[in-house]
Amino acid sequence: MNTFTSSFRPARALLLHSTALGLMVGLLSVTAHAQGVYRIVGPDGRVSYSDQPPPAANARPTASPGSGGTASPQLPFELRQINSRYPVTLYTSGECAPCNSGRILLNARGIPYTEKTISTNEDVEALKRLSGQASLPFLTIGSQQIKGYSDGEWTQFLDAAGYPKQSALPTAYRRPAPTPLVAAQAPAAASGPATAQSQPASAPSVEPPVNNPAGIRF
């Protein structure tokens, strides 16, 4: 009996020691995960991940799920799926009351959309090619075109596309700034003084007011 007891005690002590060691390793692992994972971009452009903080010059914090970066968080999954199938684009111009009403509706409902502004003759021509006319506002939901503003009509098509009736946008979401329909291009540089002198002087063109291009109807 004494021999069995004396041989059992070392085995029991070894088992307890192994169990304690396992618990310590587990706690260290949990602590490492709690500290976060660092995304490291090397000089050659290769990306690696580590639980150790890298030098500040190479450190790039990994965005958490649901985050689209520092500028604006990513859309919720369901809303992102709808927006990828039926992207919304609003075409507007300054001093256009219906355009502002449409913008208010989209903002209040939390619709992620792109806004294109019409402020030059080139913008007007491009709008005519898109919609067949120059009336504003002009809204597209996927391939669906809606000319003019109507609360009921816009709501009907947004519902049909599956957009939520109430805003599901993250609190920190920031809408992209409006951009011109036709991107401005820098004028081509003259090839030389002789070229500039050989061209006859032309009468200055008269541009329409920026806030109300010629031919636009509200």
N, C-alpha and C positions, 0 to 999 in steps of 0.2 A: 504493500500500500504506500509506503514511504517513497519507494523508487518511482512509482507511477506519478505521485504528486510532484516530486522534484523534477521530473522530465516534462511535466505539463506546464509548470510555471514559466520556463524560458520560452516555450512555444506561444503561450498566451501573451507574454510581454512583447514578443516579436510581432504578433498580430496587431496588438494595440498600437505599436510604433508605426507599422505600415499604414494603419487606418488614419492615424494622426497626420502622417506625411501626405497621404492622399488628400485629406481635407485642406491642408495648407496649399498644396498645388492647385486645388480647385479654387480656393479663395484668391490666390494670385492671378489665376486666369480670369476670374470675374472682374478683379480690379483692373486688369489690363484692358478688358473690353470696355469697362466703364470710363476709362480715360479717353477713349475715342481712337479712331484710325486716321492716320495722316496720309495724304496723297502727295507723293514726291515726284517731281519732274526733274530728271537728270539733265546734264549739259547736252547729251545726245538726243534729248526729247523723249526718252523712255520713261514710262510711268510705272511707279511701284508704290506699294502700300506698306506702312509700318505702324506699330504702336508707339514708336519712339519719335519725339518731335525732331524734324529735320532742321537744317539751317534756315533762318528766316527768309533768305533770298530764294530758296527753292520750295518753300512750303506753300501748298495750296490747299486750303481747307476743303474737305469733301462735302458737297451739298447734301443735305438730308433729304430723304424721300419727300416729294411734294414741293421741292424748292427748285426754282428755275435759275438760281444765281443770286447775286447781290442786287441786281436791278429790280427784279420782280419775281415773286414766287411762282412756281409752276401751277397750272390750273389743276383742279381736281380731276381724277381719271375720267369719270363719266362726262364731265363738261369738255375735257380735252378731246375725247372721242367724237363728240358731237361737232365740236368746232373744226376738227380735221376733215369731217365729211361735208359739213355745211358752213364754210367760213363766211363771216359777215363783213361786208365792206360798205361803208357809208360815204357817199360823194356829196360834198357841201361847198358852200361859198359864203363869203362875208355878207352881212346884212340880209340874211335869209332866215326869216322867222320860222318857216316850216322846218328848215334844216336843224335849227336849235331845238324845236319840239321833238323831232326824231331822235336827236342826240340824247335828250333828257329821258325819253322812253327807254332807249338802249342802256343808258347808265343806271337807271332805276331798277331795271330788271337784271342787271349784272351780266349783260351780253358782252363777251370779248369780241371786239371788232377793230377793223382798220379803217381809218378815216383818210380820204383823199380830197384835197382841196382843189377847186377850180378857180384860177385867178389870172390866167393868161389865154391868149388866142389859141396857143397850142393845147392847153388843157381843154378848151371848149371843143376843138376839133376831135380830140381823143375821146371826149365824153359822147360826142355825136356818133362816133364809130362804135362805141360800146352799147349805147342805149337807143340810137336812132333819132335822138332829139337832144335838146340842150336844157331841158327842164330839171330843176333841182327842188328837193333832194332826190337822189337816186340811190336805191338800196339793192344790194345783191345778197341773197342767202343761198350759198352754193351756186347753182346755175339759174336760180329763180331771180327774175328782175322785177323790182317794184318801183314804179315811177310816181313821184309825188308822195306826200305824207298823209297817211290815214292810220289813226290809232288802231282801229279795228282790223284793218288789213295787215298791218305789220305784226300785230299780236297773233293773228291767225296763222301766218306763215312761220313765225318763230315757234309757235306751239307745234305745228306740223313737223318742223325740223327736229323737235325734241328738246329744245332749250328749256331749262327750268323756269317756272313762273316767278320764282323769287331768286334773288342773287345768291349764287354759291361761290362767288369769287373770294379768295383769301383776303384777309384784312389788309395785308401789305401790298396787294396787287396794284400796279401802276399801269395805266393805259399808255400804249405807245403814242407819241406825239403825231399829230396830223402831218402828212407830207403831200407835196404837189402831185397831181396825177401824172404830169410829165416832168421828169427830173430836169432841172436846169443844167445847161451845158455851157462850158466856158467858150467864148468866141475863139475861133481859129486864129493863130498868130499869123501876121503878114509875112510873106516870104522875103520881102526886102523893100527898100524905099522906092525902087523903080516900079514895083507892082502897085504900091499904094498910089503913085502918081498917075499910072496908066488908067486907073479906074475913074470914070467920071463921077462927080459928086452927085449923090442922089438925094432927093427930098426926104427930110426926116419923116419916119412913119409915126402915125398917131396911135398910141396904144390906148385901149379902153381902160376905164378906172379899174384898179386892182380888185376892189371889193364887189364889183358888179360887171363882169365881162359882158361884152356885146353878145346879144342873142340869148342870154340866160333868162329863163322865166321861172318865177317862184310861185 
